[in-house]
Amino acid sequence: MANPLLWVEALAGLKALYDVIQTGVEYAAALRRHLAEPDTIAESQRVAEVFSTYSDEEVEQLVLKINGCRDRFMSQGSGSDRSRCFCSILNEIKDGNGGELPHIDDWERMFDQLKCGVRK
């Protein structure tokens, strides 16, 4: 079972990436806000229990992918590339979960709003 602290980092990171795409807010500020949100913290604890088959290493890899997108956002700044990078993370999770996005946090809404299911 992955540590809830790793999950909160992953959940907050994805939310921060989403915020950057949707509103252009600074990633670091969005990340700080999401790391401190009671809802994100509670969800990380729920996810650690419900999705107990995820290991620390798997969640660490998710965090690395999030950080990779963040780095690309800073260096490239392209709106379409931002969505592609974000969606690639969620699509990889979906593909690894038998074609269905796990019911984690706000992932389904973000996936739908950014049209991540439409492969370009």
N, C-alpha and C positions, 0 to 999 in steps of 0.2 A: 504494500500500500504506500502510495506516494505521500510524502509529508504535506500537510495542509499549507505550510508556509511556502512550499514550492508552487502549490496550486494557486495561492493568492497572488504570487508573482506572475504566473501565467495568465490568470484571469484579468488582473489589472493591466498587464501589458497588452493583451488583445483589445481591451476596452480603450486604452490610450491610443493604440493604432487606429481604431475605428473613429475615435474623436478627431484625430488629425485628418483623416480622410473626409469626414463629414463637415467639420467646422474650421479646420486649419489651426486649431489650438496647438500650442507648444507641447510636444510629447512629454517632456519631463514634468511639466505642471499637471498634465492629465494623469500621468502615472502616479504622481504623489497623491492626487485626489482619490484615485481609485484604490490605491493601497490602503488608504485610511477609511474607506467606506464600510460601514457595518454590513451592508448587503453583500459586498464582495467578500468580506472576511467570512461571513456566515456561509456563503455559497462554496467557498474553498473547503470549509470543513465538511459540508454535505457531500461535495464531489469526492473528497478523499475517502469517505466511507462508502458511497454508492459505487464509485468506479475504482474499487480497491485493487483491481488487476493492473492498473497503471503503476509502474515502478517509478522511483525517484529519477532514474536515468531517462525514462521516457518523458517525464514532465520537464526535466532539465533540457532535453533536446527541443521541446516545444518552446521553452524560454529562449533558447539560442536562436531558433527560427524567428521568433518575435523580434529579438534584438537585431537580427540580420535585416529584417524589413525596416526597422527603425533606422538603421545605418543607411540603407538605400534611400529612404525618404529624405534624409539629411543631405546625401550627396547628389541625388538626382532631382528631387522635388516635383516630379511629374505626377499629375493626378491619376491618370490611367495606370501608370506603373504602380502607384500606391495601392490601388484597388486590386490589381493583379497579384501583387505580393501578399496582401492580406488574404485574399481569396485562396491563394495557393496553400496557405496554412490550413484553412478550414476544409478545403477540398481533400487535402492529404489525410486529415483526421477522419473525414467522412469515408473516404476510400478504405482506410484502415479499419473502419468500424462496419464493414459489410455494406457500404453504400448509404448508410444513414448517419446523420450528424447526431452525436450523443446529446441528450437533454442536459446541457451544461450552461449555466448562466444565461446570457442573452445571445448565444451563438446563433440560434436559428433565425432570430430577427435580423441580426447583422448580416448573416448569409443571404437572406432574402432581399434586404434593402440594397445591398451592393450587387445583387444579381450574380452571386458567386456560382450558382448552379448552371449558368449559361456559359459554357466554355467557349472562349474566343480564339 
